[in-house]
Amino acid sequence: MHRIIILIPIWVTDWVTQGGSWGTQIKEFYIGLDPAIKAAIIGSITTAVTGFAGFWVLLWRLRREAQHAINELRQAEAMKLKLRIYEEEVIEAVSKISDAEVTLSNYIRRFEMDLTTYNLLVRKGLRPVTPTARVPTLIDLYSSFTLATIDIVTFVETWLVVDPRLSIFQIAINVALHDAQTAWGAYFDCARSAMPLDSHTGIYWIPPEGESYAGAITAGNVLIDRLSTAGAYASDFRVEMQVLLIGPIFGNNVASRQPIDPRHLVITLSDAEALASKFEASAWGIKKKEIEDRVRDALKEEPPKL
């Protein structure tokens, strides 16, 4: 850069002495000047050009430093936003579904334990204790669970711009919720006749026996398994959001879940495309396709509106 600045006055002098479109008279005037004056002119031109070039170099440096400061500020604000999203939204959403899953699962297990204890005490000729589980409470707990799962779906819809692959968690939660809903229907059919009923005259209850008892236990275990799948997907969501949002801040990654049973899927962003294909073949995926096909057929049959 400095060599170019020094050479500029020489190029200008050469152009003038060789004659330009307007330099003939200037050339004659320049040739007639005293050598000392020529040297002074060249020095003045050098000083002017050097000052002008220096000004632009300074301006370029200031602009570069300003852009660098803007980039650092943008990165700092992005980090703050990522931390806020993780702390205030991800943790809350995962905690809700985890708490709801555990609470509902424990309620079902407690009822199973109460039924088992009741039958055991009856066989031993001891005074049995009526189970504490009630259908209205069971319904409330399941409603809380479904609402908690929807929080993750809503989060993905809100923050899909962070990474489009996050849509795999929206799909996974919908699949888990569909399977849980199916298991819930079977369990509720058993539970509403197996659980005691509170009335104005007291507690009404016919203890389930034989197939009724076994059916309630089996259906409860199936529902708990489906609930745990949703909880596992929520755990996967937390891990992937740690890696995506705050991993770069600390320079560390978190290992994905490693289930003992290989049939249990682990949701990761890196496998989002393959997982989406698998979910399309699930009961939820098949039902979703059936609904979409019916809607398309209905739109074809509907006459165009004028």
PAVO-528619 format. One line per 5 residues: number of its first residue (from 0); for each residue x negated, y negated, z of N, C-alpha, C. Coordinates in Angstrom, 2 decimals. Layout:
<gukols>
NUM) X/Y/Z/X/Y/Z/X/Y/Z; ...
</gukols>
This chain:
<gukols>
0) -0.84/1.20/0.00/0.00/0.00/0.00/-0.87/-1.25/0.00; -1.92/-1.28/0.85/-2.80/-2.46/0.91/-3.57/-2.64/-0.39; -3.97/-1.55/-1.03/-4.69/-1.67/-2.31/-3.79/-2.27/-3.36; -2.50/-1.88/-3.35/-1.56/-2.43/-4.33/-1.39/-3.93/-4.11; -1.29/-4.34/-2.82/-1.12/-5.76/-2.50/-2.31/-6.58/-2.99
5) -3.51/-6.04/-2.83/-4.72/-6.76/-3.25/-4.80/-6.86/-4.76; -4.35/-5.81/-5.48/-4.44/-5.78/-6.93/-3.41/-6.64/-7.62; -2.28/-6.95/-6.92/-1.21/-7.72/-7.56/-1.70/-9.06/-8.09; -2.45/-9.88/-7.32/-2.92/-11.18/-7.85/-3.81/-11.02/-9.08; -4.61/-9.95/-9.10/-5.48/-9.72/-10.25/-4.65/-9.41/-11.49
10) -3.59/-8.59/-11.32/-2.71/-8.28/-12.47/-2.01/-9.53/-12.97; -1.58/-10.39/-12.03/-0.91/-11.63/-12.43/-1.87/-12.53/-13.19; -3.12/-12.63/-12.69/-4.12/-13.48/-13.35/-4.45/-12.96/-14.75; -4.59/-11.63/-14.85/-4.87/-11.05/-16.16/-3.74/-11.30/-17.14; -2.49/-11.20/-16.65/-1.35/-11.40/-17.54/-1.29/-12.84/-18.03
15) -1.63/-13.78/-17.12/-1.60/-15.20/-17.49/-2.70/-15.52/-18.49; -3.92/-14.99/-18.24/-5.06/-15.30/-19.11/-4.91/-14.64/-20.48; -4.18/-13.50/-20.52/-3.99/-12.83/-21.81/-2.83/-13.43/-22.58; -2.01/-14.21/-21.89/-0.92/-14.89/-22.57/0.36/-14.11/-22.52; 1.39/-14.69/-21.95/2.70/-14.08/-21.92/3.63/-14.89/-22.79
20) 4.90/-14.59/-22.71/5.87/-15.31/-23.52/5.90/-16.79/-23.18; 5.58/-17.12/-21.92/5.55/-18.53/-21.51/4.17/-18.95/-21.00; 3.13/-18.07/-21.18/1.86/-18.35/-20.54/0.79/-18.99/-21.40; 1.08/-19.37/-22.65/0.02/-19.93/-23.48/-0.51/-21.24/-22.92; 0.40/-22.14/-22.58/-0.04/-23.42/-22.05/-0.68/-23.25/-20.66
25) -0.11/-22.33/-19.89/-0.68/-22.09/-18.57/-2.10/-21.53/-18.71; -2.29/-20.68/-19.72/-3.61/-20.10/-19.96/-4.64/-21.18/-20.24; -4.27/-22.12/-21.15/-5.20/-23.19/-21.50/-5.50/-24.07/-20.28; -4.43/-24.32/-19.50/-4.61/-25.13/-18.31/-5.52/-24.42/-17.31; -5.31/-23.12/-17.17/-6.09/-22.33/-16.20/-7.56/-22.25/-16.60
30) -7.80/-22.08/-17.91/-9.18/-21.97/-18.38/-9.96/-23.26/-18.11; -9.27/-24.39/-18.20/-9.92/-25.68/-18.02/-10.16/-26.05/-16.58; -9.68/-25.21/-15.65/-9.85/-25.54/-14.24/-11.25/-25.23/-13.75; -11.62/-25.95/-12.72/-12.91/-25.71/-12.07/-12.88/-24.32/-11.41; -13.96/-23.57/-11.41/-14.00/-22.23/-10.79/-13.57/-22.24/-9.34
35) -13.88/-23.27/-8.61/-13.47/-23.33/-7.20/-11.96/-23.40/-7.08; -11.36/-24.17/-8.02/-9.90/-24.28/-7.99/-9.26/-22.94/-8.37; -9.89/-22.26/-9.38/-9.38/-20.93/-9.77/-9.40/-19.98/-8.58; -10.50/-20.02/-7.84/-10.62/-19.14/-6.68/-9.55/-19.48/-5.63; -9.29/-20.79/-5.47/-8.27/-21.21/-4.50/-6.90/-20.73/-4.93
40) -6.62/-20.80/-6.27/-5.32/-20.34/-6.79/-5.14/-18.85/-6.54; -6.20/-18.09/-6.86/-6.13/-16.64/-6.65/-5.93/-16.32/-5.17; -6.64/-17.07/-4.30/-6.49/-16.85/-2.86/-5.09/-17.15/-2.39; -4.49/-18.25/-2.93/-3.13/-18.61/-2.54/-2.12/-17.56/-2.98; -2.34/-17.09/-4.25/-1.43/-16.04/-4.75/-1.55/-14.78/-3.90
45) -2.81/-14.43/-3.57/-3.02/-13.23/-2.74/-2.33/-13.35/-1.39; -2.47/-14.55/-0.78/-1.86/-14.78/0.52/-0.33/-14.68/0.43; 0.22/-15.29/-0.63/1.68/-15.28/-0.79/2.21/-13.87/-1.02; 1.52/-13.17/-1.95/1.98/-11.81/-2.26/1.83/-10.89/-1.05; 0.68/-11.04/-0.37/0.46/-10.21/0.83/1.51/-10.48/1.88
50) 1.85/-11.74/2.09/2.88/-12.07/3.06/4.24/-11.53/2.67; 4.56/-11.66/1.37/5.85/-11.16/0.89/5.94/-9.65/1.03; 4.84/-8.97/0.59/4.82/-7.51/0.71/4.87/-7.07/2.17; 4.16/-7.77/3.01/4.17/-7.44/4.43/5.55/-7.58/5.04; 6.26/-8.63/4.58/7.63/-8.82/5.06/8.52/-7.63/4.71
55) 8.39/-7.14/3.47/9.22/-6.01/3.04/8.80/-4.71/3.74; 7.49/-4.57/3.97/7.04/-3.39/4.72/7.61/-3.41/6.14; 7.58/-4.60/6.77/8.13/-4.74/8.12/9.63/-4.46/8.12; 10.32/-4.98/7.10/11.77/-4.76/7.00/12.08/-3.27/6.83; 11.27/-2.58/6.01/11.47/-1.15/5.78/11.25/-0.35/7.07
60) 10.19/-0.74/7.81/9.93/-0.05/9.08/11.05/-0.28/10.09; 11.53/-1.52/10.16/12.63/-1.81/11.09/13.88/-1.03/10.72; 14.14/-0.94/9.43/15.31/-0.19/8.98/15.17/1.28/9.31; 13.96/1.83/9.10/13.74/3.23/9.41/13.89/3.50/10.90; 13.33/2.63/11.73/13.45/2.80/13.18/14.90/2.66/13.64
65) 15.64/1.73/13.01/17.05/1.56/13.37/17.85/2.81/13.02; 17.57/3.38/11.82/18.27/4.60/11.41/17.93/5.76/12.34; 16.65/5.81/12.74/16.23/6.86/13.68/16.96/6.71/15.01; 17.10/5.48/15.48/17.81/5.23/16.74/19.28/5.60/16.61; 19.88/5.29/15.45/21.28/5.64/15.21/21.47/7.15/15.21
70) 20.53/7.86/14.56/20.61/9.33/14.52/20.49/9.93/15.92; 19.56/9.39/16.72/19.41/9.90/18.09/20.66/9.62/18.91; 21.26/8.44/18.74/22.48/8.11/19.47/23.62/9.02/19.04; 23.70/9.28/17.73/24.74/10.17/17.23/24.59/11.58/17.81; 23.34/12.06/17.85/23.10/13.39/18.41/23.43/13.43/19.90
75) 23.09/12.36/20.62/23.38/12.32/22.06/24.88/12.33/22.30; 25.63/11.57/21.50/27.09/11.53/21.66/27.70/12.87/21.28; 27.13/13.52/20.25/27.63/14.84/19.85/27.41/15.85/20.96; 26.27/15.79/21.63/25.99/16.69/22.74/26.97/16.46/23.89; 27.24/15.18/24.17/28.20/14.86/25.23/29.58/15.42/24.90
80) 29.98/15.29/23.64/31.28/15.79/23.22/31.34/17.31/23.33; 30.27/17.98/22.92/30.23/19.44/23.01/30.32/19.91/24.46; 29.59/19.23/25.35/29.65/19.57/26.76/31.06/19.36/27.32; 31.68/18.25/26.93/33.03/17.98/27.42/34.01/19.03/26.92; 33.90/19.40/25.64/34.79/20.42/25.08/34.62/21.73/25.83
85) 33.37/22.11/26.10/33.14/23.39/26.76/33.64/23.37/28.21; 33.29/22.30/28.93/33.61/22.24/30.35/35.11/22.05/30.60; 35.75/21.18/29.80/37.13/20.81/30.08/38.16/21.65/29.33; 37.77/22.24/28.20/38.76/22.96/27.40/38.47/24.45/27.30; 37.23/24.80/26.96/36.92/26.22/26.81/37.05/26.95/28.14
90) 36.39/26.43/29.17/36.42/27.08/30.48/37.85/27.17/31.01; 38.62/26.10/30.84/40.00/26.10/31.34/40.85/27.13/30.60; 40.71/27.19/29.27/41.51/28.13/28.49/41.17/29.57/28.84; 39.87/29.88/28.96/39.46/31.25/29.28/39.87/31.61/30.70; 39.73/30.68/31.62/40.10/30.95/33.01/41.60/31.24/33.14
95) 42.40/30.50/32.39/43.84/30.71/32.44/44.22/32.11/31.99; 43.69/32.54/30.85/44.05/33.86/30.34/43.48/34.96/31.23; 42.29/34.75/31.78/41.69/35.74/32.66/42.50/35.89/33.95; 42.87/34.74/34.54/43.66/34.78/35.77/45.03/35.41/35.53; 45.66/35.05/34.41/46.99/35.58/34.11/46.94/37.08/33.86
100) 45.89/37.52/33.16/45.74/38.96/32.88/45.53/39.75/34.17; 44.64/39.27/35.01/44.33/39.97/36.26/45.55/40.00/37.18; 46.25/38.87/37.28/47.41/38.80/38.17/48.51/39.77/37.72; 48.81/39.78/36.43/49.84/40.68/35.92/49.42/42.13/36.03; 48.17/42.43/35.70/47.68/43.81/35.79/47.72/44.30/37.23
105) 47.32/43.47/38.17/47.35/43.85/39.59/48.78/44.07/40.08; 49.70/43.28/39.56/51.10/43.44/39.96/51.63/44.80/39.50; 51.27/45.18/38.28/51.71/46.48/37.75/51.05/47.61/38.52; 49.76/47.47/38.81/49.06/48.51/39.58/49.63/48.62/41.00; 49.97/47.50/41.60/50.53/47.52/42.95/51.86/48.26/42.96
110) 52.67/48.03/41.93/53.95/48.73/41.85/53.73/50.24/41.68; 52.76/50.60/40.84/52.43/52.02/40.67/51.98/52.63/41.99; 51.15/51.90/42.73/50.67/52.40/44.01/51.81/52.54/45.01; 52.74/51.57/45.00/53.89/51.63/45.90/54.76/52.84/45.58; 54.97/53.13/44.28/55.77/54.30/43.90/55.09/55.59/44.35
115) 53.78/55.66/44.14/53.04/56.85/44.53/53.09/57.04/46.05; 52.89/55.95/46.78/52.93/56.02/48.25/54.32/56.42/48.73; 55.36/55.89/48.10/56.73/56.22/48.49/56.98/57.72/48.34; 56.64/58.26/47.18/56.86/59.69/46.94/56.05/60.55/47.91; 54.83/60.11/48.22/53.97/60.86/49.13/54.58/60.90/50.54
120) 55.07/59.74/50.99/55.67/59.68/52.33/56.95/60.51/52.41; 57.73/60.52/51.32/58.95/61.32/51.30/58.63/62.80/51.41; 57.61/63.22/50.67/57.24/64.65/50.70/56.73/65.06/52.08; 56.12/64.12/52.79/55.60/64.44/54.12/56.64/64.24/55.21; 57.84/63.85/54.82/58.89/63.67/55.79/58.76/62.40/56.61
125) 57.97/61.46/56.13/57.78/60.20/56.84/58.70/59.12/56.26; 58.83/58.05/56.99/59.70/56.96/56.55/59.03/56.17/55.43; 59.60/56.19/54.24/58.94/55.48/53.11/59.18/53.97/53.16; 58.36/53.25/52.40/58.47/51.79/52.31/58.90/51.43/50.90; 59.91/50.59/50.79/60.41/50.17/49.48/59.37/49.27/48.79
130) 59.10/49.49/47.50/58.13/48.64/46.77/58.53/47.17/46.81; 57.55/46.31/46.76/57.79/44.87/46.82/57.98/44.24/45.44; 57.67/44.96/44.38/57.76/44.40/43.03/59.21/44.15/42.65; 59.43/43.04/41.90/60.76/42.69/41.42/60.67/42.27/39.94; 61.74/42.55/39.23/61.77/42.26/37.79/61.59/40.77/37.49
135) 62.27/39.85/38.17/62.08/38.42/37.85/60.62/37.97/37.98; 59.95/38.46/39.04/58.53/38.10/39.20/57.70/38.68/38.07; 57.99/39.90/37.69/57.28/40.53/36.58/57.44/39.72/35.29; 58.65/39.27/35.03/58.91/38.46/33.83/58.12/37.15/33.88; 58.11/36.51/35.04/57.37/35.25/35.18/55.87/35.45/34.93
140) 55.33/36.53/35.45/53.89/36.79/35.27/53.57/37.07/33.82; 54.43/37.78/33.13/54.17/38.05/31.71/54.30/36.77/30.89; 55.26/35.94/31.23/55.40/34.65/30.54/54.15/33.79/30.72; 53.60/33.78/31.93/52.37/33.03/32.20/51.22/33.56/31.36; 51.18/34.87/31.19/50.13/35.48/30.38/50.24/35.04/28.92
145) 51.44/35.11/28.35/51.61/34.73/26.95/51.28/33.26/26.72; 51.69/32.41/27.67/51.39/30.99/27.54/49.88/30.74/27.61; 49.19/31.50/28.45/47.74/31.34/28.58/47.03/31.71/27.28; 47.48/32.77/26.62/46.84/33.18/25.37/47.05/32.13/24.29; 48.18/31.46/24.33/48.46/30.44/23.32/47.50/29.26/23.46
150) 46.96/29.03/24.65/46.00/27.93/24.85/44.78/28.08/23.94; 44.30/29.32/23.79/43.13/29.54/22.93/43.50/29.29/21.47; 44.69/29.73/21.07/45.15/29.49/19.70/45.24/28.00/19.43; 45.77/27.26/20.38/45.88/25.81/20.23/44.50/25.16/20.16; 43.56/25.64/20.97/42.20/25.10/20.95/41.59/25.27/19.57
155) 41.73/26.45/19.00/41.15/26.71/17.68/41.77/25.78/16.63; 43.07/25.59/16.70/43.73/24.69/15.74/43.21/23.26/15.89; 42.89/22.87/17.11/42.43/21.50/17.37/40.98/21.29/16.95; 40.12/22.29/17.20/38.68/22.12/17.00/38.12/23.02/15.91; 38.94/23.37/14.95/38.46/24.22/13.85/37.36/23.52/13.05
160) 37.33/22.19/13.09/36.32/21.42/12.37/34.92/21.72/12.91; 34.81/22.15/14.17/33.50/22.46/14.76/32.85/23.60/13.99; 33.63/24.63/13.68/33.14/25.77/12.90/34.36/26.51/12.36; 34.55/26.53/11.03/35.73/27.20/10.45/35.85/28.67/10.84; 34.74/29.30/11.23/34.80/30.71/11.61/35.57/30.93/12.91
165) 35.82/29.86/13.66/36.58/29.99/14.91/37.97/30.54/14.67; 38.46/30.47/13.44/39.79/30.99/13.14/39.90/32.48/13.46; 38.77/33.19/13.54/38.81/34.62/13.86/39.37/34.83/15.27; 39.16/33.88/16.17/39.71/34.02/17.53/41.22/33.77/17.53; 41.67/32.90/16.67/43.10/32.70/16.52/43.76/33.99/16.05
170) 43.13/34.67/15.09/43.65/35.94/14.58/43.58/37.00/15.66; 42.42/37.11/16.33/42.23/38.15/17.35/43.24/38.02/18.49; 43.46/36.80/18.96/44.40/36.59/20.06/45.82/36.93/19.61; 46.17/36.58/18.37/47.49/36.93/17.85/47.67/38.45/17.77; 46.62/39.15/17.36/46.68/40.61/17.29/46.86/41.19/18.70
175) 46.05/40.71/19.64/46.14/41.20/21.03/47.50/40.90/21.64; 48.03/39.72/21.36/49.33/39.35/21.90/50.44/40.18/21.29; 50.32/40.50/20.01/51.31/41.36/19.34/51.31/42.76/19.97; 50.12/43.31/20.18/50.03/44.64/20.80/50.53/44.62/22.24; 50.22/43.55/22.96/50.70/43.43/24.34/52.22/43.31/24.37
180) 52.78/42.60/23.40/54.24/42.43/23.35/54.93/43.78/23.12; 54.34/44.60/22.25/54.89/45.93/22.00/54.84/46.78/23.27; 53.69/46.76/23.95/53.54/47.52/25.20/54.45/46.96/26.29; 54.62/45.65/26.31/55.49/45.03/27.30/56.94/45.50/27.15; 57.41/45.59/25.90/58.77/46.05/25.67/59.01/47.44/26.24
185) 58.04/48.34/26.01/58.17/49.71/26.52/58.10/49.73/28.05; 57.22/48.94/28.64/57.10/48.95/30.09/58.31/48.30/30.76; 58.79/47.23/30.16/59.93/46.54/30.77/61.16/47.43/30.81; 61.35/48.24/29.78/62.48/49.17/29.77/62.40/50.12/30.97; 61.18/50.53/31.32/61.01/51.42/32.48/61.10/50.65/33.79
190) 60.47/49.47/33.83/60.36/48.73/35.09/61.70/48.19/35.57; 62.56/47.77/34.67/63.82/47.15/35.11/64.75/48.14/35.81; 64.58/49.42/35.51/65.38/50.43/36.23/64.61/51.05/37.38; 63.27/50.90/37.37/62.46/51.52/38.42/62.21/50.59/39.60; 62.30/49.27/39.35/62.02/48.31/40.42/63.27/48.03/41.25
195) 63.09/47.74/42.54/64.23/47.40/43.40/64.91/46.12/42.94; 66.18/46.00/43.29/66.97/44.83/42.92/67.51/44.17/44.19; 67.24/42.88/44.33/67.76/42.13/45.47/69.16/41.61/45.14; 70.08/41.83/46.06/71.44/41.33/45.89/71.92/40.71/47.19; 73.11/40.13/47.17/73.64/39.47/48.37/73.96/40.46/49.48
200) 74.05/41.74/49.10/74.34/42.77/50.11/73.08/43.48/50.60; 71.93/43.14/50.00/70.69/43.78/50.41/69.90/44.26/49.21; 69.03/45.20/49.43/68.18/45.73/48.37/68.84/46.97/47.78; 68.99/46.92/46.46/69.55/48.09/45.76/68.40/48.74/44.98; 68.20/50.04/45.23/67.10/50.72/44.54/67.32/52.22/44.54
205) 67.18/52.77/43.35/67.18/54.22/43.19/65.76/54.62/42.80; 65.02/55.27/43.67/63.63/55.61/43.37/63.53/56.46/42.10; 62.64/56.09/41.17/62.49/56.87/39.94/61.84/58.23/40.24; 62.32/59.23/39.55/61.78/60.58/39.73/61.53/61.21/38.37; 60.72/62.23/38.37/60.48/63.01/37.16/60.00/62.15/36.00
210) 60.74/62.22/34.88/60.35/61.50/33.67/60.40/59.99/33.86; 61.33/59.52/34.67/61.42/58.08/34.91/60.17/57.56/35.62; 59.73/58.32/36.59/58.53/57.94/37.33/57.30/58.01/36.43; 57.14/59.12/35.73/55.98/59.30/34.85/55.97/58.28/33.72; 57.19/57.99/33.20/57.27/57.01/32.11/56.84/55.63/32.55
215) 57.23/55.24/33.76/56.84/53.92/34.28/55.34/53.83/34.47; 54.73/54.90/34.98/53.29/54.91/35.21/52.54/54.84/33.88; 52.97/55.67/32.92/52.29/55.70/31.61/52.43/54.37/30.88; 53.65/53.84/30.84/53.88/52.57/30.14/53.10/51.44/30.80; 52.99/51.48/32.13/52.22/50.45/32.84/50.74/50.50/32.49
220) 50.19/51.71/32.39/48.78/51.85/32.03/48.51/51.36/30.61; 49.44/51.64/29.71/49.29/51.17/28.32/49.31/49.65/28.28; 50.23/49.04/29.01/50.32/47.58/29.02/49.06/46.97/29.62; 48.55/47.54/30.69/47.32/47.03/31.30/46.17/47.09/30.30; 46.10/48.16/29.53/45.05/48.28/28.51/45.17/47.19/27.46
225) 46.40/46.89/27.04/46.61/45.84/26.03/46.28/44.46/26.61; 46.61/44.27/27.86/46.27/43.00/28.51/44.76/42.82/28.61; 44.05/43.91/28.92/42.60/43.83/29.06/41.93/43.52/27.72; 42.56/43.96/26.62/42.02/43.63/25.30/42.07/42.13/25.06; 43.18/41.51/25.41/43.29/40.05/25.28/42.27/39.36/26.17
230) 42.09/39.87/27.38/41.09/39.29/28.28/39.68/39.44/27.74; 39.40/40.58/27.09/38.08/40.80/26.51/37.83/39.83/25.36; 38.84/39.60/24.53/38.70/38.64/23.44/38.47/37.23/23.96; 39.12/36.91/25.07/38.90/35.59/25.69/37.47/35.47/26.19; 36.93/36.57/26.74/35.54/36.57/27.19/34.59/36.39/26.00
235) 34.90/37.04/24.89/34.09/36.88/23.68/34.13/35.42/23.20; 35.30/34.82/23.32/35.46/33.42/22.93/34.56/32.53/23.76; 34.51/32.76/25.05/33.65/31.96/25.93/32.18/32.11/25.55; 31.75/33.35/25.27/30.35/33.59/24.90/30.01/32.87/23.61; 30.86/33.00/22.59/30.57/32.38/21.30/30.59/30.86/21.39
240) 31.44/30.30/22.24/31.46/28.85/22.40/30.24/28.37/23.18; 29.73/29.19/24.07/28.47/28.85/24.74/27.34/28.74/23.71; 27.26/29.75/22.86/26.20/29.77/21.85/26.36/28.61/20.88; 27.60/28.34/20.49/27.87/27.32/19.47/27.71/25.90/20.01; 28.20/25.65/21.23/28.27/24.29/21.74/27.08/23.90/22.61
245) 26.72/24.75/23.56/25.69/24.34/24.52/24.40/25.15/24.40; 24.39/26.17/23.58/23.15/26.93/23.37/22.00/26.05/22.89; 22.24/25.18/21.86/21.16/24.31/21.37/20.63/23.36/22.43; 21.46/23.01/23.41/21.01/22.07/24.45/19.96/22.72/25.34; 20.19/23.98/25.70/19.28/24.68/26.61/18.29/25.58/25.88
250) 18.50/25.78/24.59/17.59/26.60/23.83/17.70/28.09/24.11; 18.86/28.52/24.64/19.07/29.93/24.96/20.36/30.43/24.32; 20.45/31.75/24.14/21.66/32.39/23.66/22.18/33.35/24.71; 23.45/33.71/24.59/24.08/34.65/25.51/24.41/35.92/24.73; 24.10/37.07/25.32/24.35/38.34/24.64/25.84/38.60/24.54
255) 26.25/39.20/23.43/27.65/39.54/23.22/28.04/40.71/24.12; 29.33/40.87/24.31/29.86/41.97/25.12/29.49/43.30/24.48; 29.14/44.28/25.31/28.76/45.61/24.84/29.70/46.65/25.45; 30.85/46.91/24.81/31.81/47.87/25.38/31.28/49.30/25.34; 31.65/50.07/26.33/31.23/51.48/26.36/31.91/52.26/25.23
260) 33.18/51.97/25.02/33.93/52.63/23.94/33.74/51.86/22.65; 33.11/52.45/21.63/32.84/51.73/20.38/34.10/51.36/19.60; 35.23/51.95/19.98/36.48/51.61/19.29/36.97/50.22/19.66; 36.50/49.70/20.78/36.89/48.36/21.21/36.08/47.32/20.45; 36.76/46.43/19.80/36.10/45.42/18.98/35.51/44.30/19.84
265) 34.40/43.77/19.38/33.79/42.59/19.98/33.89/41.46/18.97; 34.46/40.35/19.37/34.67/39.24/18.44/33.47/38.31/18.45; 32.81/38.20/17.32/31.68/37.28/17.16/31.87/36.47/15.89; 31.33/35.28/15.88/31.44/34.42/14.70/30.66/34.99/13.53; 29.55/35.67/13.83/28.73/36.23/12.75/29.46/37.34/12.00
270) 30.41/38.02/12.66/31.17/39.10/12.03/32.59/38.67/11.70; 32.82/37.38/11.61/34.18/36.86/11.45/34.87/37.42/10.21; 34.17/37.46/9.11/34.79/37.91/7.86/35.18/39.38/7.92; 34.27/40.22/8.41/34.56/41.66/8.52/35.68/41.92/9.51; 35.68/41.20/10.62/36.73/41.37/11.63/38.09/40.96/11.08
275) 38.12/39.89/10.29/39.38/39.44/9.71/39.97/40.53/8.81; 39.12/41.22/8.07/39.59/42.31/7.21/40.17/43.45/8.04; 39.51/43.77/9.16/40.02/44.83/10.03/41.38/44.45/10.62; 41.50/43.21/11.04/42.76/42.78/11.65/43.90/42.74/10.63; 43.58/42.54/9.37/44.62/42.56/8.36/45.28/43.94/8.26
280) 44.53/44.99/8.65/45.06/46.35/8.61/45.74/46.75/9.91; 45.76/45.85/10.90/46.39/46.16/12.19/47.90/46.04/12.06; 48.60/46.43/13.15/50.06/46.31/13.15/50.48/44.86/12.96; 49.74/43.95/13.58/50.03/42.52/13.42/49.82/42.09/11.97; 48.70/42.53/11.36/48.40/42.16/9.98/49.45/42.68/9.01
285) 49.90/43.92/9.22/50.92/44.50/8.34/52.24/43.75/8.48; 52.62/43.45/9.72/53.86/42.70/9.94/53.76/41.30/9.35; 52.61/40.67/9.50/52.40/39.32/8.96/52.56/39.33/7.44; 51.99/40.35/6.80/52.09/40.45/5.33/53.54/40.69/4.90; 54.27/41.51/5.66/55.67/41.76/5.34/56.49/40.48/5.41
290) 56.25/39.69/6.45/56.97/38.42/6.60/56.63/37.47/5.46; 55.34/37.38/5.12/54.92/36.50/4.03/55.52/36.93/2.70; 55.58/38.24/2.46/56.17/38.74/1.21/57.66/38.41/1.14; 58.36/38.54/2.28/59.79/38.21/2.29/60.01/36.73/2.01; 59.14/35.89/2.59/59.26/34.45/2.35/59.02/34.13/0.88
295) 58.01/34.75/0.27/57.73/34.51/-1.14/58.89/34.95/-2.02; 59.46/36.11/-1.69/60.60/36.60/-2.47/61.79/35.66/-2.34; 62.00/35.15/-1.12/63.11/34.22/-0.91/62.91/32.93/-1.68; 61.68/32.46/-1.75/61.39/31.23/-2.50/61.58/31.43/-3.99; 61.29/32.63/-4.48/61.50/32.91/-5.91/62.98/32.92/-6.26
300) 63.81/33.44/-5.33/65.23/33.54/-5.59/65.95/32.22/-5.38; 65.37/31.33/-4.57/66.02/30.06/-4.28/65.97/29.17/-5.49; 67.12/28.63/-5.95/67.14/27.76/-7.12/66.42/26.44/-6.85; 65.77/25.89/-7.84/65.08/24.60/-7.63/66.05/23.49/-7.29; 65.61/22.63/-6.35/66.45/21.50/-5.95/66.24/20.34/-6.88
305) 67.35/19.70/-7.26/67.29/18.55/-8.15/67.03/17.28/-7.36
</gukols>
